[in-house]
Amino acid sequence: MNSQCDNCKLSFDVTLQEKNHGKGIRESFFTCTHCQTKFFVFIADDFIRQQQNKLKKFYKKGTVNHIDDFNRRIIDIKKKIEARMTELRGKYSDSPPAPETFN
C-alpha cells in the first residue's frame, strides 16, 4: 500500500511493523522510508484481544431482543478497548497517545 507522509509529504510503500513489548503487548506501526517518521497503528494486549473476540462473537451471533441493548453492549466493549489502547500507548509507545475519539 502506498501512502504520503504527513511530515515530509513524500510517497512511500507502507510496510506494517510490529514491536513486542513483552507480557503479550504488541504494537503495530509503519515508518516513512524517507524521513523515518513513525506512524502508530494500534497496540494490543491479552485484554484487548479478548474484548475484540467478544465483539466478533457478538456480531456473529447477531441475535438480540432489542437493538438498543445490542448497540449499548457494542459501545461498552469498544470503549473498554479504546481506553486500554490509550493506556498502553501512553505507557509503551514512543508515539504520543491520541485523544479520546470514540463517541
Order of alpha helices (4+ residues) and beta strands (2+ residues): beta-beta-beta-beta-beta-alpha-alpha
